Amino acid sequence: MVLGSFFASSEYVPSGIFLDKMSLAKKTVRDLQPAGKRVLVRCDFNVPLDGTTITDDRRITAALPTIEFLKNAGAEVILCSHLGRPKGEVNPKYSLAPIAIRLSELLGQDVPLLPDCVGSDVENAVSRMNDGDVVLLENVRFHNEEEANDKSFAMQMAHLAELYVNDAFGTAHRAHASTEGVAHFLPAVAGFLIEKEIEFLGQALDNPKRPFVAILGGAKVADKIQVIDALLPKVDRLIIGGGMAYTFFKAQGHEIGKSLLDADSLDYAAKLMKEHSDKIVLPVDTVVAPEFAADAPATTVSADAIPGDQMGLDIGPASQAKFAEIVEAAGTVLWNGPMGVFEFDAFAAGTLAVAKALAACPGTTIIGGGDSAAAIEKFDLADQVSHVSTGGGASLEFLEGKVLPGIAALQDA
């Protein structure tokens, strides 16, 4: 069975235990007896806002299976999250009030926002909860102790509850008080979202259906070196696009004009092309413009013939067709990083073509968070791929083979 067909339903409820990167079976919410108990749930509600308007609620809806499971089981559900970077100070700009309103709409019940995440007022409010109630704590990053993983602060948060669930994959790579510290003071398990993330990413790395194709884009080669090194032994093809590609062109001796260049990675790129030319796939043409602007006049040139006064901002149509052919024939595809400046319509065609190819691929298709997730959402194709990760940095670190502290701290099965 293709994983994508199994998990395609929006009512996804996973199977229970998964193996994390350290090959440790972890407990999940299904291993709890939450009825009548207070459960602290770390979510990732770090959503984009336009003022107080949520412009993308995907991270909120992704947490609903865990929240509803606990609520329906009769737990008193205490949600916590960060939002933005308030730098340890109370700042109304980063209040979770818009999230509380959206959660109330999605759950069909009032989800009050408590005035803080610790303290007597919060403790009193929590003590008045009934089974099935859901509350939201205020931004944990209003306290410097959160990012410092302060033990006393973690204990104060743990004091609010009897059980702890981490469902914030997007912050699982950070050892903060609410993501790692609390897990040392309460029975701590994974939520359904973290389980789903690890099942998909772990399956891709450890037992992919082949051909296994990885697509990497973005700006600098240096940002992806560890991912490239981790993926190359596992993949059948590694497609490289976006700003990264121009460093590879330069390493081949081609003119790249004013295109983005990661000069410090030139030797690395040349070495990769020499040692792994059978796996690495580069663009064959590129869309160029004289300046980085949405209305800059765009032309398409061969990848080895970029004019000196132009900069590459997208892959060209021949590259789109080449990449699509490889992707659509794949058994597993992992995509992290756009093919061009997809925020500008004139330079979005390459990223759109890759997104459409993933949607057409019958295999397991995984979007590795970050800009790729934003792109697949922008093109309204998210429901046509197997999994869209909610973690940008966390996804990258998982793919690099690093231990994620927020997952490592959870109870073994």
C-alpha positions as CSV (number, residue, x, y, z in Angstrom):
1,M,0.0,0.0,0.0
2,V,1.3,3.5,-0.8
3,L,1.5,5.5,2.4
4,G,-0.1,8.4,0.7
5,S,-3.4,6.6,0.1
6,F,-3.5,5.5,3.7
7,F,-3.0,8.9,5.1
8,A,-4.9,10.9,2.5
9,S,-7.9,11.3,4.8
10,S,-8.2,14.6,6.7
11,E,-9.5,12.4,9.6
12,Y,-6.1,10.7,9.9
13,V,-5.6,8.8,13.2
14,P,-2.3,6.9,13.1
15,S,-1.5,3.4,14.2
16,G,0.2,4.0,17.5
17,I,3.9,3.5,18.1
18,F,6.6,4.8,15.7
19,L,10.4,4.6,15.5
20,D,12.2,7.8,15.9
21,K,15.7,8.5,14.5
22,M,17.3,6.8,17.4
23,S,15.3,3.6,16.7
24,L,13.4,4.0,19.9
25,A,9.7,3.2,20.1
26,K,7.9,6.1,21.7
27,K,4.6,6.2,23.4
28,T,1.7,8.2,21.9
29,V,-1.5,9.7,23.2
30,R,-3.1,6.4,22.5
31,D,-1.1,4.9,25.4
32,L,-2.6,7.3,27.9
33,Q,-5.6,7.1,30.1
34,P,-6.5,10.7,30.0
35,A,-10.1,10.7,31.2
36,G,-10.5,13.2,34.1
37,K,-6.9,14.3,33.9
38,R,-5.3,17.5,33.0
39,V,-3.1,17.2,29.9
40,L,-0.6,19.8,28.8
41,V,-0.2,19.7,25.0
42,R,2.6,21.6,23.3
43,C,1.4,22.6,19.9
44,D,3.0,24.7,17.2
45,F,0.7,27.6,16.7
46,N,3.4,29.8,15.2
47,V,1.1,30.8,12.3
48,P,1.5,33.8,9.9
49,L,-0.5,36.8,10.9
50,D,-1.6,40.0,9.1
51,G,-2.2,42.1,12.1
52,T,-4.6,39.9,14.1
53,T,-5.8,37.9,11.0
54,I,-4.4,34.4,10.5
55,T,-3.3,34.0,6.9
56,D,-2.6,30.3,7.1
57,D,-4.1,28.1,9.8
58,R,-2.5,24.8,8.6
59,R,-0.5,24.4,11.8
60,I,-3.7,24.8,13.9
61,T,-5.7,22.3,11.9
62,A,-2.8,19.9,12.0
63,A,-3.1,19.8,15.8
64,L,-6.8,19.0,15.8
65,P,-6.6,15.2,15.8
66,T,-4.7,15.2,19.0
67,I,-6.8,17.9,20.7
68,E,-10.1,16.2,19.7
69,F,-8.8,12.8,20.8
70,L,-8.0,14.0,24.3
71,K,-11.1,16.2,24.5
72,N,-13.4,13.3,23.5
73,A,-11.6,11.0,25.9
74,G,-12.7,13.3,28.8
75,A,-9.4,15.1,29.4
76,E,-9.0,18.7,30.5
77,V,-6.8,19.9,27.7
78,I,-4.3,22.7,28.3
79,L,-2.7,23.9,25.1
80,C,0.5,25.9,24.9
81,S,2.6,27.3,22.1
82,H,5.0,30.1,21.1
83,L,4.3,32.8,18.4
84,G,7.0,34.8,16.8
85,R,10.0,36.2,18.7
86,P,8.9,38.4,21.5
87,K,12.3,38.0,23.1
88,G,11.1,37.3,26.6
89,E,8.8,40.3,26.9
90,V,5.0,40.6,26.9
91,N,4.1,42.0,23.5
92,P,0.5,42.2,22.3
93,K,1.7,41.8,18.7
94,Y,2.6,38.2,19.6
95,S,-0.5,37.3,21.7
96,L,-2.1,34.0,21.0
97,A,-5.6,35.6,21.1
98,P,-6.2,35.1,17.3
99,I,-5.3,31.4,17.7
100,A,-7.8,31.0,20.6
101,I,-10.5,32.5,18.4
102,R,-9.7,30.2,15.5
103,L,-9.5,27.1,17.8
104,S,-13.0,28.0,19.2
105,E,-14.4,28.0,15.7
106,L,-12.7,24.8,14.7
107,L,-13.6,22.9,17.9
108,G,-17.1,24.3,18.2
109,Q,-16.6,25.3,21.8
110,D,-15.1,28.2,23.7
111,V,-11.3,28.0,24.0
112,P,-10.4,30.8,26.5
113,L,-7.0,32.4,26.3
114,L,-5.4,32.4,29.8
115,P,-3.5,35.5,30.8
116,D,-0.1,33.8,31.0
117,C,1.4,30.3,30.8
118,V,2.5,30.1,34.5
119,G,1.4,31.7,37.8
120,S,-1.5,31.7,40.3
121,D,-4.1,33.1,37.9
122,V,-3.4,30.4,35.4
123,E,-3.4,27.7,38.1
124,N,-6.7,28.9,39.4
125,A,-8.3,28.9,35.9
126,V,-7.0,25.4,35.2
127,S,-8.4,24.2,38.6
128,R,-11.9,25.2,37.4
129,M,-11.8,23.2,34.2
130,N,-14.2,20.3,33.5
131,D,-13.7,17.2,31.5
132,G,-13.6,18.0,27.8
133,D,-12.7,21.7,28.3
134,V,-9.9,23.2,26.3
135,V,-7.9,26.3,27.3
136,L,-4.9,28.0,25.6
137,L,-2.0,29.4,27.6
138,E,-0.5,32.7,26.5
139,N,2.7,32.8,24.5
140,V,5.4,30.8,26.3
141,R,8.1,33.0,24.8
142,F,6.9,36.0,26.8
143,H,9.3,34.5,29.3
144,N,13.1,34.3,28.7
145,E,13.0,31.1,30.7
146,E,11.3,29.3,27.9
147,E,14.1,29.3,25.4
148,A,16.7,28.9,28.2
149,N,15.0,25.7,29.1
150,D,14.9,26.9,32.7
151,K,14.2,24.0,35.1
152,S,12.1,26.0,37.5
153,F,10.0,27.4,34.7
154,A,9.5,23.9,33.2
155,M,8.4,22.7,36.6
156,Q,5.9,25.5,36.9
157,M,4.3,24.5,33.6
158,A,4.4,20.8,34.5
159,H,2.6,21.7,37.8
160,L,-0.5,22.7,35.7
161,A,-1.1,19.1,34.5
162,E,-0.8,15.4,35.1
163,L,0.2,14.3,31.6
164,Y,2.2,15.9,28.8
165,V,1.9,15.5,25.1
166,N,4.3,17.0,22.6
167,D,2.6,17.6,19.2
168,A,4.8,20.5,18.1
169,F,7.1,19.0,15.4
170,G,8.1,22.4,14.1
171,T,9.9,23.1,17.4
172,A,11.0,19.5,18.3
173,H,14.5,20.4,17.3
174,R,14.7,23.0,20.1
175,A,15.4,22.0,23.7
176,H,13.1,24.6,25.3
177,A,11.2,24.4,28.6
178,S,7.8,23.6,26.9
179,T,9.2,21.3,24.3
180,E,11.9,19.3,26.3
181,G,12.0,20.5,29.9
182,V,8.4,19.7,30.9
183,A,8.9,16.1,29.6
184,H,11.2,15.4,32.6
185,F,8.5,16.1,35.1
186,L,5.4,14.5,33.6
187,P,4.6,11.2,31.8
188,A,5.4,12.5,28.3
189,V,4.2,11.1,24.9
190,A,3.9,12.1,21.3
191,G,0.8,13.5,19.7
192,F,-0.6,12.3,16.4
193,L,1.1,15.0,14.4
194,I,4.6,14.2,15.6
195,E,3.8,10.5,15.0
196,K,2.7,11.3,11.4
197,E,5.7,13.4,10.7
198,I,8.2,10.8,11.9
199,E,6.3,8.0,10.1
200,F,6.6,9.8,6.8
201,L,10.1,11.2,7.1
202,G,11.4,8.0,8.7
203,Q,9.8,5.8,6.1
204,A,11.4,8.0,3.3
205,L,14.8,7.7,4.8
206,D,14.8,4.1,6.1
207,N,12.5,2.1,3.7
208,P,11.5,4.2,0.7
209,K,9.6,2.8,-2.2
210,R,11.9,3.2,-5.2
211,P,12.9,5.1,-7.2
212,F,13.6,7.5,-4.3
213,V,13.9,11.1,-5.6
214,A,14.9,14.0,-3.5
215,I,14.5,17.6,-4.7
216,L,16.4,20.4,-3.0
217,G,16.1,24.1,-3.6
218,G,16.6,27.3,-1.8
219,A,19.4,29.8,-1.7
220,K,22.7,28.5,-0.3
221,V,24.4,25.2,-0.8
222,A,26.0,25.6,2.6
223,D,22.5,25.4,4.3
224,K,21.9,22.0,2.7
225,I,25.3,20.3,2.9
226,Q,24.3,18.1,5.8
227,V,21.1,17.1,4.1
228,I,22.8,16.4,0.8
229,D,25.4,14.2,2.6
230,A,22.7,12.3,4.4
231,L,20.5,11.8,1.4
232,L,23.0,11.0,-1.3
233,P,23.6,7.4,-0.1
234,K,19.9,6.8,0.1
235,V,18.4,8.4,-3.1
236,D,18.3,7.2,-6.7
237,R,18.2,10.8,-8.0
238,L,18.9,14.1,-6.3
239,I,17.4,17.1,-8.2
240,I,19.0,20.5,-7.4
241,G,17.2,23.7,-8.2
242,G,16.7,27.2,-6.9
243,G,19.5,29.5,-6.0
244,M,21.7,26.5,-5.1
245,A,21.9,25.5,-8.7
246,Y,24.0,28.5,-9.8
247,T,26.8,27.5,-7.4
248,F,26.9,24.1,-9.2
249,F,26.9,25.8,-12.6
250,K,29.9,28.0,-11.5
251,A,31.7,24.9,-10.2
252,Q,31.3,23.4,-13.7
253,G,33.0,26.5,-15.1
254,H,29.9,28.2,-16.5
255,E,29.1,31.9,-16.4
256,I,26.4,32.7,-13.9
257,G,26.2,36.5,-14.3
258,K,24.7,38.2,-11.3
259,S,23.1,35.0,-10.0
260,L,23.3,33.9,-6.4
261,L,26.7,32.4,-5.6
262,D,27.8,30.5,-2.5
263,A,31.5,30.9,-3.2
264,D,32.5,29.0,0.0
265,S,30.7,25.9,-1.4
266,L,32.3,25.8,-4.8
267,D,34.8,23.1,-4.0
268,Y,32.1,21.0,-2.3
269,A,29.8,21.4,-5.4
270,A,32.6,20.4,-7.8
271,K,33.4,17.3,-5.6
272,L,29.8,16.2,-5.6
273,M,29.5,16.5,-9.4
274,K,32.6,14.5,-9.8
275,E,31.7,11.7,-7.4
276,H,27.9,11.6,-7.9
277,S,27.2,12.7,-11.4
278,D,25.1,9.6,-11.8
279,K,22.6,10.8,-9.2
280,I,22.7,14.6,-9.3
281,V,20.3,16.3,-11.7
282,L,20.8,20.0,-12.5
283,P,18.6,22.4,-14.5
284,V,19.4,22.6,-18.2
285,D,17.9,26.0,-18.7
286,T,17.1,29.0,-16.5
287,V,14.9,32.0,-16.4
288,V,17.0,35.2,-16.0
289,A,16.3,38.9,-15.4
290,P,18.5,42.0,-15.0
291,E,17.4,42.6,-11.5
292,F,15.6,41.0,-8.5
293,A,12.1,42.5,-9.0
294,A,8.6,41.1,-9.6
295,D,8.3,43.1,-12.8
296,A,11.8,42.5,-14.2
297,P,11.7,41.4,-17.8
298,A,12.3,37.6,-17.9
299,T,14.0,35.6,-20.6
300,T,15.0,31.9,-20.8
301,V,18.6,30.9,-21.6
302,S,20.6,27.7,-21.5
303,A,22.1,26.9,-18.1
304,D,25.6,27.3,-19.5
305,A,24.9,30.6,-21.2
306,I,23.7,33.1,-18.6
307,P,24.6,36.6,-19.7
308,G,27.0,38.5,-17.5
309,D,24.4,41.2,-16.7
310,Q,21.6,38.8,-15.8
311,M,20.6,36.8,-12.8
312,G,18.9,33.4,-12.6
313,L,15.6,33.5,-10.8
314,D,13.8,30.3,-11.9
315,I,14.3,27.0,-13.8
316,G,13.3,27.1,-17.4
317,P,10.7,25.0,-19.3
318,A,13.1,22.3,-20.4
319,S,14.2,21.8,-16.8
320,Q,10.6,21.7,-15.7
321,A,9.8,18.9,-18.1
322,K,13.0,17.0,-17.2
323,F,12.3,17.2,-13.4
324,A,8.6,16.3,-13.9
325,E,9.5,13.2,-15.8
326,I,11.8,12.0,-13.0
327,V,9.3,12.9,-10.3
328,E,6.2,11.4,-11.8
329,A,8.0,8.0,-12.2
330,A,9.2,7.9,-8.6
331,G,8.1,5.6,-5.8
332,T,9.0,8.2,-3.1
333,V,9.7,11.9,-3.5
334,L,11.0,14.3,-0.9
335,W,10.9,18.0,-1.7
336,N,12.6,20.7,0.3
337,G,13.2,24.1,-1.2
338,P,11.6,26.1,-4.1
339,M,13.0,26.1,-7.7
340,G,12.9,29.9,-8.0
341,V,11.5,33.1,-6.6
342,F,8.0,31.7,-6.5
343,E,6.7,34.7,-4.6
344,F,7.0,36.6,-7.9
345,D,4.5,35.3,-10.5
346,A,7.0,35.8,-13.3
347,F,9.4,33.4,-11.6
348,A,7.0,30.9,-10.1
349,A,6.6,28.5,-13.0
350,G,9.4,26.2,-12.1
351,T,8.2,25.7,-8.5
352,L,4.6,25.2,-9.8
353,A,5.8,22.6,-12.3
354,V,7.5,20.6,-9.5
355,A,4.4,20.9,-7.3
356,K,2.2,19.7,-10.1
357,A,4.6,16.8,-10.8
358,L,4.4,15.7,-7.1
359,A,0.6,15.9,-7.3
360,A,0.6,13.7,-10.3
361,C,3.1,11.2,-8.8
362,P,1.3,7.9,-7.7
363,G,4.1,7.2,-5.1
364,T,4.6,8.7,-1.7
365,T,5.1,12.4,-1.9
366,I,6.5,14.4,1.0
367,I,6.9,18.2,1.3
368,G,9.6,19.0,3.8
369,G,8.1,22.1,5.3
370,G,9.4,25.7,5.0
371,D,9.1,27.4,1.7
372,S,8.1,24.2,-0.1
373,A,5.1,23.9,2.2
374,A,4.2,27.5,1.5
375,A,4.5,26.9,-2.2
376,I,2.3,23.8,-2.3
377,E,-0.3,25.7,-0.3
378,K,-0.1,28.7,-2.6
379,F,-0.7,26.5,-5.6
380,D,-3.6,24.8,-3.8
381,L,-2.1,21.3,-4.3
382,A,-1.5,20.4,-0.6
383,D,-4.4,17.9,-0.6
384,Q,-2.9,16.1,-3.6
385,V,0.4,15.0,-2.0
386,S,0.9,12.4,0.8
387,H,2.3,14.7,3.5
388,V,3.1,18.3,4.0
389,S,5.4,18.7,7.0
390,T,4.7,21.4,9.5
391,G,8.4,21.7,10.5
392,G,10.9,23.6,8.4
393,G,14.0,23.5,10.6
394,A,12.9,20.4,12.4
395,S,12.4,18.6,9.0
396,L,15.9,19.5,7.9
397,E,17.5,18.4,11.1
398,F,15.6,15.1,11.0
399,L,16.7,14.6,7.4
400,E,20.3,15.4,8.5
401,G,20.1,12.5,11.0
402,K,20.2,14.8,14.1
403,V,18.4,13.9,17.3
404,L,15.4,16.1,18.0
405,P,15.4,16.9,21.7
406,G,11.6,17.4,21.9
407,I,11.1,13.8,20.7
408,A,14.1,12.2,22.4
409,A,12.6,13.3,25.8
410,L,9.4,11.4,25.3
411,Q,8.7,8.1,27.0
412,D,9.9,4.9,25.3
413,A,7.2,2.4,24.6
